[in-house]
Structure formats: C-alpha cells, structure tokens
Amino acid sequence: MFVDSHCHLDRLSERTFDGDVDATLEAARAARVSQFLAIAVTLEDLPGLAALSRRHQDVAISAGLHPLAEIEHEPSVEAIKEAAEQYGAVAIGETGLDHHYRDRVSVDVQRERFKRHLIAATELELPVVVHTREAKEKTLALLREHTDPRVAGVLHCFTEDIDMAREAIRLGFYISLSGIITFASAASLRELARALPLDRLLIETDSPYLAPVPHRGKPNQPAWVVEVAECIAAERGISVDEVAMQTTANFFRLFRGAVPDAPAHVKQALAQAGLA
C-alpha cells in the first residue's frame, strides 16, 4: 500500500472528479493508496478538514499556517496548540520559510510565524510539516534551535540540495519527495533519491499541485503518488513494493497520531511490521 503524506484535499480542482473529494479518494484507494494526510494552509481550514477526516477513516489532518498565507492577525503559540488539539491534528503545519516569494509575506514575519509553529509542535510533541524554499541556512538554524529530534517532522516537497537533506535527517527529520522528481529538469532530486536512506523518505503529491509525469498540466490527485514511488524505485533499482512498504512504515513511525484512526487492514499491516 501507499501513503500520500501531503495533499490539499480541500483545494482540489473542479477538473478533478468535478472537485468531488469522495470520488478522488476512491480513485486513490483503487490505486492502493491507503492513507492520506490532508494539510492545512490556514487555521480557518480546520473545521472543513476535520469534517472530512470524520467522514473518511483513512484521512488524517494537520494544523498550521503556510508561510505565504496573507492574514491580518498572526496566531500565537497557544492559538496554534488549541486549534491542533480541538480538531485532532496529527501534525503541525505546513509552516516554514519561502524566500522565493518574500514580497508576499516578509522574511521577518515568516521567521516569527515559523518559530511559533515549531514551539507549538515541540510542546504538543507533534511532528512539524516544513515548507522550505531558498532559505536553507535559516530553516536549518530554526530547526536546530526549536525542534526535539525525538519528534522532529518532515521537509515536504523537497527541492533543496543533498547537504540540507542530510543535515535535516541528522536532526531527526524525514525528506518527502513529490511529483517534481519525475520532471526532466529534476536530475539532482533523482540523485538525492538514490543517495538518501530509504528509511528516511516519504512520498507525497501536494495535490492538486505539481502533477507528475505523465500527468503534467493536469490537476494533481492522491492516486498519482504511485508515480512518485515508481520513479524512486527505478532510480534505486528496487521494487515499487519495497518503496511502498518502507515509505508507509516511515509515515506511521513519524505521524504516530494517524495510527489509531487507520483502517483495519492498515493497522494489521502495521502490527505485522511491529509499528502498531
């Protein structure tokens, strides 16, 4: 089975099953995708995401504020913690630093927002979902200062260099690869997929964004996380099943809160793997 460790189910395009989340999830399950982590972009997303999670046992959710979200009032550490607890989030985020679009939200605002999320995650002992772009050293500095390696988190949709990936792993983090790895221009990411330990990799779609080859130009969907796994398997010279099994085990090892709500067949597989 596969896990989509990062998707935006509440932002599915109308061109993806006419925006029908239930149909989108059924298509993914038919492709053997058995678990989904629906990621919040703002705290206002949480009521809808929580309702979705209640309807679908295989959907877990996060709580956080994207670094590029433009809002009037910044949430405090306590507000982030309260939202996560109220809606049953298994992770904090996505949060982080995006200096590619620093004109949208200032570098200073991003840094303080990220710091508050990291503190909230540490205090709640929840993993953090990190968005990082063109902010390597500042991201790593904040992770070193404000995260607990026993909880840590994931650098999602990773596009930075291998040195950053290795340092994040040293700090207890996982590295998540998306459909970008299938792009012709992403040779460095494919090299990274070969070099990093498999027990520190996750796979994701970031749907409805970043559809993999051969679906580029279309709204992405969780079923296509399989293409990400297939690309990693081809690069490493191993079976797709091995990638699926290891990244699924990695997911549940990191997002421990997702296990209680996992479907019965997922729990059985986790028990056989000694993870539940």
N, C-alpha and C positions, 0 to 999 in steps of 0.2 A: 504494500500500500504506500501511498504518497501523502505528504502533508504540504499544503500551501501555507507557509509560515507568515505570509504578509499579503493581505488583499484588502481592497476597499469595497466591500460588498454593497455599501450604501451609496456608492458612486458609480455603479455600473451604468454603462451607456445604454440608451434606449435601443441601440442596434444590437445589443447582446441579449437575445431572447426577449426583445422588447422591454429591456430593463427588469425582467422578471427574475428576482433573486432565487426563488424556489426552483425554477427551471434551470438556472445557471448552476446551482448546487447539484441538481440531479445529473446534469451532464458531466460534472466533475466526478461525482461518485461512480458513474458508469465507466470513467477512465481510471478507476481505483484510487481516487483522491479521497481519503477517509477523514481528514481533519483540516480545519481552516482557522486561521487567526485573523479576525476582522479588526482592522486597525483604525483607531480614532484619529482624526485630524484636528478636531476641536473638542472641548468638553461638552459642547452642545450636541455633538453626535451621539452621546452615550445613551440617552433614552431609546433612540431607534435601534442602535446596535444591541442593546440589552434585550429588547423585544425580539430581535432576530435570533439572538442566542437562545432565548427561551423556546422559540419555535423549532430550532434545529440543534439537536444534542451535540452535533459534531462541529459547531461553531463556537469558538471562544473569542473574547474581545480584549482590547487594550484600552487604556485611558490616558489621554495626553493631548498636547497641543503642538502641532507641526511648527518647525522653526520659521516657516514663511507665512503662517497664518496671521492675518492682519486683524487685530482685535482692539477694543477700546480699553479694557482693563485686564492686566496680567494676573493670572491666578496665583495665589500663594501656595506654599508647600502644603499647608493644611487643606486648601481647596482641592488640590490635586489628589491628596490622600483620601479625602472624604468622597470625591467622585469615584475613585477606583473602588473603594470599599462598598459604596452604595450600589454600584452596578455590577459588581462581581468580576472586575477586570483581572486577568491573569498576568498582565504586564503593564508597564508604564511607557507611554509613547504613542505615536512616534514623536521623538524630540531630537534635538541635536543642533548642528550648525551647517548652514548653507551659505557660503560666501560667494557663490556664483551669482546669486540674486540678492546681494546685500543692499541693493537700492529699495527692495520691498520692505524688509524689516532690518533695522540697523544691526551691525555686528554686536554692539553693546547690549541691545535688547535680546538678541538671540542668545548671547552668552549667559545672561542672568536667567533667562527662561530655562535654558538647558540645565543650569546649575540647580534650579528649584526642582526640576523633574528628577534629577539624579539623587538629590537628597530625599525626595519623597519615595523613590524606588528603594533606596537603602533602608529607610525607616520602615517601610512596609515589607521588606525582604521580597520584593518582586523584581524580576528581570526588566531591563530597560531596552526599548527598541530605538536604536540610534540611526538617525539620518545624518550623513556627513558628506559634504561636497566642498572640495577646495579649501578645507580647513583642517588639514591633517594634524599639525602640531597642537593647535588649540583644542581640538577634540580629544586627543590623547592626554593632554595635560589635565583636562577636566575629569576624564575617566580615572586617571591615576589618583586624583585628589578626592573624588566624591563617590567612588563605587567600591563595593565589597566584592572581591573576587569569588567569594562563595556563592554570590547571587548573580552578579555581572549582567549579561544580556547579549545582544546581537547587533552587529553593524549590518544594517539591512541594505539590500540592493547595492552591494559593494562595488565601487568603481575606482577605488584608490590603488596605491601601489602595494607590493607584497611586503615591504618593510612595515607599513602601517598594519596590515593584516596580522603579521607575526607578533607585533607588539600588542595588538588587541587580544590575540589569543593568549599571550603571556599574562595579560590582566584578567583572564578568565572568560573572555568573550568568544562568541561564535561569529562566523562570517557567513552571510547569506547571499547567494547568487541568484540573479533573476534572468529573464529572457535576454538581457543585454549580452550575456555570454555567447549567444548564438549569432550575434551580429558580425559581419565581415570585419568590421573595424575593431573588434574586441579581442585581438590576439593576446594582449597582455593579461586579460582576465582568464582566458583559457589556459595560459601558462600558470597562472595563480591556482586554478582549479586542479592542475596536475600536482602542484608543489605542496599545497596545504594538507594537513592531516584530515582524512575523511571524517574522523570523529569530531571535527570542529566546523563542519559545513552544514548549512541549511539551504533549502531551496524555496523559492517564492515566485509569485507572478507580479506583485504590485499592481494587480488588475484594478481598474480597467486600463492601466497604462503599460507601455513597454512590451507589447506583444512580441513573442519570439519568432524567429524564422521557423516555419514558412508563413506565419500569420501577420507579418509586419504591415502596419497601416490599418489593422482592424482593432476594435476594442478588445483588450485582453480579457481572459477569463481563467478561473482557477484550474479548469481541466488541462490547460496548457502548461502547467508546472511540470508535466511529464516530459515535455520537450527540453526543459532545463536539465532534468535528471538524465535524459538521454545524451545530451551534449557532454555533461560531466563524465558519464560512463565511457563515452567514446574517447575522450581526452585521456582518461586514466587507464584505458584498456581493461575495464572490468564490466560486469553485467549491470544492466539497469536495475535489476532486483537488488543487487548489493547496495547501490546508491540509494534506492528507495528505503531499504531496511535501515541503513545507518542514519540517513537524514531524519527518518521518522523517530528513531530512538533518540537522536540528538534533540529533536524538538521537545519530546516529552521529558527528557532529562532537564532541559532548560526551563520550559514552561510547566512546572510541576502542577500548577493550579488547573491545567487543562485536563489532567487525568481523571478526576472524579466525574466529569461530565462527558467523558468519551463514550462512544457507543460500545456495546458489549464485546463485539468482535475485536475492537481496538484494545480494550482492556485485556482480553485474552492474549493477544499478541504481545502486549507489553509485559504481562505476567510471565510468559514463556521466555522473554528476553531479560527477565529479572529487573524490570523497571517499574513495576506496579505491584 
